[in-house]
Amino acid sequence: MPDPVAELKDLLAKNCRIQKVQPAVFASDAEVNIVMVTLLCPDGATHVIKAYREQAQALREFVRTKT
């Protein structure tokens, strides 16, 4: 299973921008089972990163520190 945080870091390094995080990072700090991050890249491509359980928590924390 690929590391969603590493995938997000890679896309951010390519100047992609976070467009949406579901559920919203600041809307709830409750434990979540799934997180989806939508990114828009300079070439017009859209990427969606999905993370489950422990990886979802790590991804939310990474996004929280980046925004």
SULDA-V481474 format. One line per field, one symbol per residue. ss: DSSP state (H for helix, E for strand, C for the rest). phi: phi as a letter, one per 30 degrees, with the letter a starting at -180 (. if undefined). A space follows every 50 residues. Layout:
# SULDA-V481474
ss->???
phi->???
This chain:
# SULDA-V481474
ss->CCCHHHHHHHHHHCCCEEEEEECCCCCCCCCCCEEEEEEECCCCCEEEEE EEHHHHHHHHHHHHHHC
phi->.dddddddeddddcidcdcabbdedcdacddccbbbccbccedjdcbbcc bbhddddddddddeddc
